[in-house]
Amino acid sequence: MRIKSYMINQPTFMAHTYKVEPRNKNIDIRTDNEDNLGEKPYLIYDIKGERQEEEMKKEGNLYYFHDSLGKEPFKYHIEYKDTGKIDLKDGHEYCFNPIPMMQKATVVTRLQHRQPLVHTIKEGKAVGRIKYQDSNVFKKNDDITEPTILVVRTFASNLDNPNIVGLIYTTDDIAAFSHLGTRLRQETDVCGAVLEPDKIERLKSLDGENVELELKDNWIWFDKTDKPSKPIEFKTVDVPKLKPCNKILTSKEYSPDIIGAKAVNLRRLEELKEQGKIDVIIPKSMALPSGYLEPMTDNSEDIDDYARLYDEYMSNGEIEKLMDTLKENGINTPAIMVRSSFNGEDLPHYSAAGVYKTCVAQPDDKEDLFDTIRFVVHSKYHHNAKYSRKMYNIPEENIQPGIVLQNRVKPDYKFTLYTDDKKGNLKIELYSDREWRFEGSTQPHIFTYNKDKKELTYDSVQMGCPEVTFNEDGEIIELEPLKYDLSGNKKLFDQLKKVAQNALVVEQEFCTPQDIEGGIKDDDIYFWQTRNIVDKVE
């Protein structure tokens, strides 16, 4: 097999190639079996001195072994069980270092997709001690007792510590306007992803040092400092108390004294539509206030008490009444959204984005509908919710659940937008081909709408998990072509301008910048949620 080098365009032969997925941290070790060594190759390697054997799979003319990227140089050889022949490199073990490959693949794929190598999620400055670790997945941060800038390769979703003043990803990245991105802006002084290898190495070299760090406009600066550091100070949030109400609410009955702001904001969008001020579709909805939900949940943190509550609720026919009421009011799509609308979220200065849950339910399935409603209500007791309440001094008993049941739209394009990026622009993060299902491993399309010039620019191309192939010398020999480039889609660009114009009307009517979620399906634009932009409680 002849392989052209991606970098020097010179034909060379290499028996082994390495296909890397930097976003998923996966690698395929591949051999073309040029010498016809046999038909049953096994990859042989050591783990802590113990011999490991893995049969390689065949795909076309190649044999491959699929694994997750490790941290250390990986040594191996191949043995063919049917012939007894051994594939070595010049008489020695094959060896490659996955980390430089992954970093190089990350850089080249992000540049290809016009995704920044320094991705700012929360602009700002922070002073704290650098702590580098591979991952915080399933890890508690109780050992962090002084202001710290956490630098991690892989991050889950919990900070759980006001001493974590900054967070830097070095392999992962998230959508800036995702629920997690919104939470991290509220829970850190500075946050972003740094994917440039030299900057990553400099950050790692400062492990344990007191550092001043600044992120701004997808640019980073940091250095050792003697400046004092301090934990994040969280202001107290007052949560409005809702009046007792135990009836199913139509959208015209949404009121801030009986249901949470998510529902109330939805009704305001409907009013703007009815007044002809915005030209978008607002999916129909109904709401369940806290008084209605109490018999389904018993205000109990013990979710295992399900059977008794289910029997009690089902026995009086309430679930059938709910299902009939939904249909009578046009909530009739094959699946519906069950959205939290608690009194403690989407407040003027505290969003709680991603703290309480949103799920999909089958409205014709009694048990599924009941289960999903209970799950969303029970998110009051989930870890993120408890932590957020603790940080903002919100008593647990002050939180009253509410639910919005809304027709589900399966759009061609799903977007989250910020009507004000503090630089005179409106920003849109957009997913195509329903890639929002994998937003943990997909970077969105990024568009900017200049409010003064009324111009839309296409900044970044959606990036899923592109593959990069290396030869034995660590040279890139193949780069997966762009899959999602929207540059030629004039219809979509016109629709996004319309999205931006309608969003700015919403901003004007709400008298404050808005965080809006919606989608585009065929010729229709949908807004299904809006909230105030809140980066930090003042």
BADO-504837 format. One record per residue (C-alpha): residue number from 1; x, y, z. Coordinates in nm, 2 decimals. Layout:
N
- num, u, v, w
- NUM, X, Y, Z
...
//
This chain:
538
- num, u, v, w
- 1, 0.00, 0.00, 0.00
- 2, 0.13, 0.35, -0.09
- 3, 0.04, 0.63, 0.14
- 4, 0.09, 1.00, 0.07
- 5, 0.20, 1.22, 0.36
- 6, -0.06, 1.48, 0.44
- 7, 0.23, 1.72, 0.53
- 8, 0.49, 1.67, 0.25
- 9, 0.28, 1.50, -0.02
- 10, 0.55, 1.25, -0.09
- 11, 0.46, 0.88, -0.14
- 12, 0.60, 0.65, 0.13
- 13, 0.53, 0.30, 0.25
- 14, 0.44, 0.23, 0.61
- 15, 0.31, -0.10, 0.72
- 16, 0.12, 0.04, 1.02
- 17, -0.11, 0.34, 1.05
- 18, -0.28, 0.50, 1.35
- 19, -0.63, 0.65, 1.31
- 20, -0.71, 0.89, 1.59
- 21, -1.04, 1.04, 1.70
- 22, -0.92, 1.32, 1.93
- 23, -1.27, 1.42, 2.06
- 24, -1.36, 1.06, 2.16
- 25, -0.99, 0.98, 2.26
- 26, -1.00, 0.67, 2.05
- 27, -0.74, 0.51, 1.83
- 28, -0.72, 0.23, 1.57
- 29, -0.39, 0.06, 1.52
- 30, -0.40, -0.07, 1.16
- 31, -0.18, -0.29, 0.95
- 32, -0.22, -0.36, 0.58
- 33, -0.06, -0.71, 0.60
- 34, 0.16, -0.62, 0.30
- 35, 0.37, -0.93, 0.34
- 36, 0.07, -1.17, 0.38
- 37, 0.20, -1.27, 0.72
- 38, -0.12, -1.46, 0.80
- 39, -0.50, -1.42, 0.85
- 40, -0.53, -1.43, 1.23
- 41, -0.33, -1.14, 1.37
- 42, -0.33, -1.07, 1.74
- 43, -0.20, -0.75, 1.90
- 44, 0.04, -0.83, 2.18
- 45, 0.12, -0.57, 2.45
- 46, 0.19, -0.55, 2.83
- 47, -0.01, -0.39, 3.11
- 48, 0.18, -0.37, 3.43
- 49, 0.41, -0.65, 3.32
- 50, 0.13, -0.88, 3.22
- 51, 0.10, -1.00, 2.86
- 52, -0.22, -0.90, 2.68
- 53, -0.35, -1.05, 2.36
- 54, -0.63, -0.89, 2.15
- 55, -0.75, -1.03, 1.82
- 56, -0.75, -0.77, 1.54
- 57, -1.06, -0.73, 1.32
- 58, -1.06, -0.71, 0.95
- 59, -1.20, -0.42, 0.74
- 60, -1.13, -0.43, 0.37
- 61, -0.76, -0.51, 0.32
- 62, -0.68, -0.38, 0.67
- 63, -0.66, -0.54, 1.01
- 64, -0.72, -0.31, 1.30
- 65, -0.73, -0.29, 1.68
- 66, -0.96, -0.03, 1.85
- 67, -0.88, 0.12, 2.19
- 68, -0.90, 0.43, 2.40
- 69, -0.60, 0.66, 2.40
- 70, -0.38, 0.61, 2.70
- 71, -0.13, 0.85, 2.85
- 72, 0.20, 0.66, 2.80
- 73, 0.39, 0.55, 2.50
- 74, 0.23, 0.23, 2.38
- 75, 0.45, -0.07, 2.28
- 76, 0.32, -0.37, 2.09
- 77, 0.39, -0.62, 1.82
- 78, 0.16, -0.85, 1.61
- 79, 0.15, -1.22, 1.61
- 80, -0.03, -1.43, 1.35
- 81, -0.18, -1.73, 1.52
- 82, -0.24, -1.92, 1.19
- 83, 0.12, -1.90, 1.06
- 84, 0.32, -1.82, 1.38
- 85, 0.48, -1.52, 1.21
- 86, 0.56, -1.21, 1.42
- 87, 0.54, -0.85, 1.29
- 88, 0.81, -0.63, 1.46
- 89, 0.96, -0.30, 1.35
- 90, 1.33, -0.36, 1.27
- 91, 1.34, -0.64, 1.52
- 92, 1.19, -0.43, 1.80
- 93, 0.84, -0.35, 1.94
- 94, 0.63, -0.09, 1.76
- 95, 0.59, 0.21, 1.98
- 96, 0.39, 0.53, 1.95
- 97, 0.30, 0.81, 2.20
- 98, -0.08, 0.88, 2.18
- 99, -0.07, 1.22, 2.35
- 100, 0.13, 1.41, 2.09
- 101, -0.08, 1.24, 1.82
- 102, -0.40, 1.34, 1.99
- 103, -0.28, 1.70, 2.04
- 104, -0.17, 1.73, 1.68
- 105, -0.50, 1.58, 1.56
- 106, -0.69, 1.82, 1.78
- 107, -0.51, 2.12, 1.64
- 108, -0.55, 2.03, 1.27
- 109, -0.91, 1.93, 1.30
- 110, -1.01, 2.24, 1.49
- 111, -0.83, 2.46, 1.24
- 112, -1.01, 2.28, 0.96
- 113, -1.34, 2.35, 1.13
- 114, -1.25, 2.71, 1.22
- 115, -1.30, 2.62, 1.59
- 116, -1.07, 2.82, 1.82
- 117, -0.77, 2.66, 1.98
- 118, -0.84, 2.87, 2.29
- 119, -1.22, 2.86, 2.34
- 120, -1.34, 3.11, 2.60
- 121, -1.65, 3.00, 2.79
- 122, -1.62, 3.26, 3.06
- 123, -1.41, 3.57, 3.01
- 124, -1.23, 3.71, 3.31
- 125, -0.94, 3.69, 3.54
- 126, -0.86, 3.45, 3.83
- 127, -0.58, 3.41, 4.08
- 128, -0.54, 3.06, 4.23
- 129, -0.31, 2.76, 4.26
- 130, -0.29, 2.55, 3.95
- 131, -0.41, 2.19, 4.00
- 132, -0.36, 1.96, 3.70
- 133, -0.54, 1.62, 3.69
- 134, -0.64, 1.39, 3.41
- 135, -1.00, 1.39, 3.49
- 136, -1.26, 1.49, 3.75
- 137, -1.51, 1.23, 3.63
- 138, -1.66, 1.06, 3.94
- 139, -1.42, 1.27, 4.15
- 140, -1.51, 1.49, 4.44
- 141, -1.30, 1.80, 4.50
- 142, -1.32, 1.80, 4.88
- 143, -0.94, 1.82, 4.89
- 144, -0.94, 2.16, 4.73
- 145, -0.92, 2.40, 5.03
- 146, -0.77, 2.71, 4.88
- 147, -0.85, 2.91, 4.56
- 148, -0.76, 2.68, 4.27
- 149, -0.76, 2.69, 3.89
- 150, -0.84, 2.34, 3.80
- 151, -0.68, 2.21, 3.47
- 152, -0.82, 1.88, 3.35
- 153, -0.81, 1.67, 3.04
- 154, -1.16, 1.54, 3.09
- 155, -1.43, 1.71, 3.29
- 156, -1.77, 1.58, 3.40
- 157, -2.02, 1.83, 3.52
- 158, -1.96, 1.91, 3.89
- 159, -1.73, 2.16, 4.05
- 160, -1.88, 2.13, 4.40
- 161, -1.64, 2.37, 4.56
- 162, -1.63, 2.76, 4.57
- 163, -1.25, 2.74, 4.59
- 164, -1.24, 2.64, 4.22
- 165, -1.22, 2.99, 4.08
- 166, -1.12, 2.87, 3.73
- 167, -1.16, 2.57, 3.51
- 168, -0.95, 2.49, 3.20
- 169, -1.01, 2.19, 2.97
- 170, -0.72, 2.05, 2.78
- 171, -0.88, 1.79, 2.56
- 172, -1.26, 1.83, 2.61
- 173, -1.46, 2.12, 2.50
- 174, -1.83, 2.22, 2.54
- 175, -2.07, 2.45, 2.37
- 176, -2.05, 2.79, 2.53
- 177, -2.43, 2.83, 2.54
- 178, -2.50, 2.48, 2.66
- 179, -2.66, 2.43, 3.01
- 180, -2.32, 2.33, 3.14
- 181, -2.15, 2.63, 2.98
- 182, -2.41, 2.86, 3.15
- 183, -2.35, 2.69, 3.48
- 184, -1.98, 2.72, 3.46
- 185, -2.01, 3.09, 3.39
- 186, -2.20, 3.13, 3.71
- 187, -1.97, 2.90, 3.92
- 188, -1.62, 3.02, 3.81
- 189, -1.44, 3.35, 3.76
- 190, -1.28, 3.22, 3.44
- 191, -1.34, 2.91, 3.22
- 192, -1.24, 2.78, 2.88
- 193, -1.08, 2.51, 2.67
- 194, -0.71, 2.54, 2.58
- 195, -0.61, 2.30, 2.30
- 196, -0.27, 2.44, 2.20
- 197, 0.01, 2.19, 2.30
- 198, 0.26, 2.44, 2.41
- 199, 0.01, 2.63, 2.63
- 200, -0.10, 2.29, 2.78
- 201, 0.25, 2.20, 2.87
- 202, 0.31, 2.54, 3.03
- 203, -0.01, 2.51, 3.24
- 204, 0.10, 2.16, 3.35
- 205, 0.45, 2.29, 3.44
- 206, 0.29, 2.54, 3.68
- 207, 0.11, 2.26, 3.87
- 208, 0.10, 2.37, 4.24
- 209, 0.20, 2.73, 4.17
- 210, 0.00, 3.04, 4.25
- 211, -0.10, 3.18, 3.91
- 212, -0.28, 3.48, 3.77
- 213, -0.48, 3.38, 3.45
- 214, -0.69, 3.58, 3.21
- 215, -0.91, 3.45, 2.93
- 216, -1.05, 3.70, 2.67
- 217, -1.16, 3.68, 2.31
- 218, -1.03, 3.32, 2.27
- 219, -0.69, 3.43, 2.40
- 220, -0.52, 3.32, 2.72
- 221, -0.24, 3.48, 2.94
- 222, -0.11, 3.33, 3.26
- 223, 0.20, 3.36, 3.48
- 224, 0.31, 3.30, 3.84
- 225, 0.21, 3.57, 4.08
- 226, 0.23, 3.68, 4.44
- 227, -0.11, 3.84, 4.43
- 228, -0.35, 3.71, 4.70
- 229, -0.64, 3.48, 4.59
- 230, -0.98, 3.44, 4.73
- 231, -1.27, 3.19, 4.69
- 232, -1.57, 3.29, 4.48
- 233, -1.83, 3.48, 4.68
- 234, -2.19, 3.37, 4.60
- 235, -2.46, 3.62, 4.66
- 236, -2.79, 3.51, 4.83
- 237, -3.07, 3.45, 4.58
- 238, -3.43, 3.51, 4.69
- 239, -3.68, 3.27, 4.54
- 240, -4.04, 3.39, 4.50
- 241, -4.30, 3.18, 4.69
- 242, -4.58, 3.05, 4.47
- 243, -4.95, 3.05, 4.57
- 244, -5.12, 2.71, 4.62
- 245, -5.27, 2.58, 4.29
- 246, -5.37, 2.23, 4.21
- 247, -5.52, 2.26, 3.86
- 248, -5.37, 2.20, 3.51
- 249, -5.29, 2.54, 3.36
- 250, -5.34, 2.64, 3.00
- 251, -5.07, 2.89, 2.88
- 252, -5.31, 3.18, 2.92
- 253, -5.32, 3.10, 3.29
- 254, -4.94, 3.11, 3.34
- 255, -4.88, 3.37, 3.62
- 256, -4.56, 3.44, 3.82
- 257, -4.75, 3.38, 4.14
- 258, -4.84, 3.02, 4.06
- 259, -4.58, 2.88, 3.82
- 260, -4.21, 2.93, 3.75
- 261, -4.06, 3.18, 3.51
- 262, -3.99, 2.93, 3.23
- 263, -4.37, 2.90, 3.18
- 264, -4.43, 3.27, 3.23
- 265, -4.16, 3.36, 2.97
- 266, -4.32, 3.11, 2.73
- 267, -4.66, 3.29, 2.77
- 268, -4.49, 3.62, 2.70
- 269, -4.35, 3.48, 2.37
- 270, -4.70, 3.36, 2.28
- 271, -4.83, 3.72, 2.34
- 272, -4.56, 3.87, 2.12
- 273, -4.66, 3.62, 1.85
- 274, -5.03, 3.71, 1.89
- 275, -4.95, 4.08, 1.87
- 276, -4.76, 4.03, 1.54
- 277, -4.43, 4.15, 1.69
- 278, -4.24, 3.82, 1.62
- 279, -4.28, 3.59, 1.33
- 280, -4.19, 3.25, 1.48
- 281, -4.39, 2.95, 1.60
- 282, -4.42, 2.89, 1.98
- 283, -4.50, 2.52, 2.05
- 284, -4.82, 2.48, 2.24
- 285, -4.79, 2.40, 2.61
- 286, -4.97, 2.35, 2.94
- 287, -4.83, 2.35, 3.29
- 288, -4.86, 2.16, 3.62
- 289, -4.81, 2.38, 3.93
- 290, -4.66, 2.25, 4.25
- 291, -4.99, 2.19, 4.42
- 292, -5.09, 1.96, 4.13
- 293, -4.76, 1.77, 4.15
- 294, -4.76, 1.70, 4.53
- 295, -4.97, 1.38, 4.51
- 296, -4.74, 1.24, 4.25
- 297, -4.42, 1.31, 4.44
- 298, -4.51, 1.34, 4.81
- 299, -4.24, 1.61, 4.83
- 300, -4.01, 1.32, 4.91
- 301, -3.64, 1.28, 4.83
- 302, -3.69, 0.90, 4.83
- 303, -3.76, 0.81, 4.47
- 304, -3.79, 0.45, 4.57
- 305, -4.13, 0.52, 4.71
- 306, -4.25, 0.50, 4.35
- 307, -4.49, 0.20, 4.37
- 308, -4.72, 0.34, 4.64
- 309, -4.75, 0.69, 4.47
- 310, -4.80, 0.53, 4.13
- 311, -5.09, 0.31, 4.26
- 312, -5.25, 0.60, 4.45
- 313, -5.23, 0.83, 4.15
- 314, -5.34, 0.58, 3.90
- 315, -5.64, 0.46, 4.11
- 316, -5.82, 0.79, 4.10
- 317, -5.80, 0.83, 3.72
- 318, -5.59, 1.15, 3.74
- 319, -5.34, 1.03, 3.47
- 320, -5.62, 0.97, 3.23
- 321, -5.77, 1.31, 3.30
- 322, -5.43, 1.47, 3.24
- 323, -5.38, 1.28, 2.91
- 324, -5.73, 1.39, 2.79
- 325, -5.67, 1.75, 2.89
- 326, -5.35, 1.76, 2.70
- 327, -5.51, 1.63, 2.38
- 328, -5.81, 1.87, 2.41
- 329, -5.56, 2.16, 2.43
- 330, -5.35, 2.05, 2.13
- 331, -5.06, 1.89, 2.32
- 332, -5.06, 1.59, 2.08
- 333, -4.72, 1.53, 1.92
- 334, -4.60, 1.16, 1.94
- 335, -4.35, 1.28, 2.21
- 336, -4.37, 1.58, 2.43
- 337, -4.12, 1.78, 2.63
- 338, -4.15, 1.77, 3.01
- 339, -3.97, 2.08, 3.12
- 340, -3.89, 2.20, 3.47
- 341, -4.05, 2.53, 3.55
- 342, -3.96, 2.56, 3.92
- 343, -3.99, 2.88, 4.11
- 344, -3.61, 2.87, 4.16
- 345, -3.50, 2.90, 3.80
- 346, -3.49, 3.15, 3.51
- 347, -3.50, 3.44, 3.76
- 348, -3.38, 3.79, 3.66
- 349, -3.04, 3.74, 3.82
- 350, -3.01, 3.36, 3.85
- 351, -3.08, 3.11, 3.57
- 352, -3.01, 2.77, 3.73
- 353, -2.97, 2.65, 3.37
- 354, -2.92, 2.27, 3.36
- 355, -2.99, 2.24, 3.74
- 356, -3.34, 2.11, 3.70
- 357, -3.42, 1.86, 3.43
- 358, -3.60, 1.85, 3.09
- 359, -3.70, 1.51, 2.95
- 360, -3.91, 1.35, 2.67
- 361, -4.23, 1.15, 2.74
- 362, -4.48, 0.95, 2.54
- 363, -4.81, 1.13, 2.61
- 364, -5.01, 0.81, 2.52
- 365, -4.82, 0.59, 2.77
- 366, -4.96, 0.64, 3.12
- 367, -4.66, 0.49, 3.30
- 368, -4.40, 0.67, 3.09
- 369, -4.58, 1.01, 3.13
- 370, -4.61, 0.96, 3.51
- 371, -4.24, 0.84, 3.54
- 372, -4.11, 1.13, 3.34
- 373, -4.30, 1.39, 3.53
- 374, -4.18, 1.24, 3.86
- 375, -3.82, 1.23, 3.73
- 376, -3.82, 1.60, 3.64
- 377, -3.98, 1.70, 3.97
- 378, -3.73, 1.48, 4.16
- 379, -3.44, 1.67, 4.00
- 380, -3.50, 1.91, 4.29
- 381, -3.29, 1.66, 4.48
- 382, -3.02, 1.59, 4.22
- 383, -2.66, 1.67, 4.30
- 384, -2.63, 1.98, 4.08
- 385, -2.94, 2.13, 4.23
- 386, -2.83, 2.08, 4.59
- 387, -2.49, 2.23, 4.52
- 388, -2.64, 2.53, 4.34
- 389, -2.88, 2.60, 4.63
- 390, -2.60, 2.56, 4.88
- 391, -2.38, 2.82, 4.70
- 392, -2.66, 3.07, 4.67
- 393, -2.81, 3.02, 5.02
- 394, -3.14, 2.90, 4.89
- 395, -3.33, 2.68, 5.15
- 396, -3.44, 2.35, 5.00
- 397, -3.79, 2.40, 5.13
- 398, -3.82, 2.72, 4.94
- 399, -3.80, 2.54, 4.60
- 400, -4.15, 2.45, 4.46
- 401, -4.15, 2.23, 4.15
- 402, -4.35, 2.32, 3.84
- 403, -4.37, 2.14, 3.50
- 404, -4.43, 2.26, 3.15
- 405, -4.57, 2.00, 2.91
- 406, -4.49, 2.12, 2.55
- 407, -4.53, 1.98, 2.20
- 408, -4.19, 1.84, 2.09
- 409, -4.04, 1.96, 1.76
- 410, -3.78, 1.75, 1.59
- 411, -3.61, 2.03, 1.39
- 412, -3.36, 2.01, 1.10
- 413, -3.15, 2.27, 1.29
- 414, -3.14, 2.33, 1.67
- 415, -3.00, 2.65, 1.81
- 416, -2.92, 2.84, 2.13
- 417, -2.85, 3.21, 2.09
- 418, -2.74, 3.50, 2.31
- 419, -2.88, 3.83, 2.20
- 420, -2.58, 4.02, 2.34
- 421, -2.22, 3.91, 2.36
- 422, -2.12, 4.24, 2.52
- 423, -1.94, 4.34, 2.19
- 424, -2.25, 4.46, 2.00
- 425, -2.32, 4.12, 1.85
- 426, -2.58, 3.84, 1.87
- 427, -2.42, 3.49, 1.88
- 428, -2.58, 3.17, 1.76
- 429, -2.47, 2.81, 1.83
- 430, -2.64, 2.58, 1.58
- 431, -2.65, 2.20, 1.54
- 432, -2.74, 2.04, 1.21
- 433, -2.82, 1.68, 1.13
- 434, -2.96, 1.64, 1.48
- 435, -2.61, 1.64, 1.62
- 436, -2.74, 1.81, 1.94
- 437, -2.80, 1.45, 2.06
- 438, -2.42, 1.43, 2.10
- 439, -2.35, 1.78, 2.21
- 440, -2.10, 1.64, 2.47
- 441, -1.88, 1.54, 2.18
- 442, -1.99, 1.78, 1.91
- 443, -1.88, 2.15, 1.87
- 444, -2.16, 2.35, 1.71
- 445, -2.17, 2.58, 1.41
- 446, -2.11, 2.94, 1.53
- 447, -2.27, 3.24, 1.37
- 448, -2.24, 3.61, 1.46
- 449, -2.50, 3.87, 1.38
- 450, -2.37, 4.23, 1.39
- 451, -2.66, 4.43, 1.53
- 452, -2.55, 4.76, 1.38
- 453, -2.46, 4.64, 1.03
- 454, -2.73, 4.37, 1.03
- 455, -2.47, 4.13, 0.89
- 456, -2.45, 3.75, 0.96
- 457, -2.11, 3.58, 0.95
- 458, -2.03, 3.21, 0.97
- 459, -1.75, 3.17, 1.22
- 460, -1.71, 2.79, 1.29
- 461, -1.82, 2.47, 1.13
- 462, -1.99, 2.20, 1.34
- 463, -1.73, 1.94, 1.44
- 464, -1.83, 1.59, 1.55
- 465, -1.56, 1.34, 1.60
- 466, -1.33, 1.37, 1.29
- 467, -1.06, 1.12, 1.24
- 468, -0.70, 1.18, 1.16
- 469, -0.46, 0.91, 1.03
- 470, -0.09, 0.90, 1.11
- 471, 0.19, 0.69, 0.98
- 472, 0.46, 0.52, 1.18
- 473, 0.67, 0.84, 1.19
- 474, 0.38, 1.04, 1.34
- 475, 0.31, 1.23, 1.02
- 476, -0.05, 1.31, 0.93
- 477, -0.13, 1.12, 0.61
- 478, -0.51, 1.15, 0.60
- 479, -0.76, 1.41, 0.72
- 480, -1.13, 1.34, 0.72
- 481, -1.30, 1.60, 0.50
- 482, -1.56, 1.84, 0.64
- 483, -1.90, 1.67, 0.69
- 484, -2.12, 1.96, 0.80
- 485, -2.01, 2.27, 0.62
- 486, -2.31, 2.50, 0.56
- 487, -2.13, 2.77, 0.36
- 488, -2.35, 2.71, 0.05
- 489, -2.68, 2.70, 0.23
- 490, -2.83, 3.04, 0.13
- 491, -3.18, 2.95, 0.26
- 492, -3.05, 2.87, 0.60
- 493, -2.85, 3.19, 0.62
- 494, -3.17, 3.39, 0.54
- 495, -3.36, 3.19, 0.81
- 496, -3.08, 3.27, 1.06
- 497, -3.11, 3.64, 0.99
- 498, -3.48, 3.61, 1.06
- 499, -3.40, 3.42, 1.38
- 500, -3.17, 3.70, 1.49
- 501, -3.42, 3.98, 1.40
- 502, -3.70, 3.81, 1.60
- 503, -3.46, 3.74, 1.89
- 504, -3.37, 4.11, 1.91
- 505, -3.74, 4.20, 1.93
- 506, -3.77, 3.96, 2.22
- 507, -3.47, 4.12, 2.39
- 508, -3.64, 4.46, 2.34
- 509, -3.97, 4.34, 2.49
- 510, -3.81, 4.17, 2.78
- 511, -3.59, 4.48, 2.84
- 512, -3.27, 4.27, 2.89
- 513, -3.05, 4.04, 2.68
- 514, -3.20, 3.70, 2.63
- 515, -3.08, 3.34, 2.60
- 516, -3.32, 3.17, 2.35
- 517, -3.35, 2.81, 2.25
- 518, -3.53, 2.70, 1.93
- 519, -3.51, 2.53, 1.60
- 520, -3.57, 2.54, 1.23
- 521, -3.78, 2.28, 1.05
- 522, -3.84, 2.32, 0.68
- 523, -3.96, 2.68, 0.63
- 524, -4.06, 2.73, 1.00
- 525, -3.87, 2.89, 1.29
- 526, -3.95, 2.79, 1.64
- 527, -3.87, 2.95, 1.98
- 528, -3.95, 2.72, 2.26
- 529, -3.77, 2.88, 2.55
- 530, -3.62, 3.22, 2.66
- 531, -3.45, 3.34, 2.98
- 532, -3.24, 3.63, 3.09
- 533, -2.87, 3.60, 3.02
- 534, -2.71, 3.56, 3.37
- 535, -2.34, 3.50, 3.38
- 536, -2.29, 3.58, 3.75
- 537, -2.53, 3.67, 4.03
- 538, -2.47, 4.04, 4.11
//
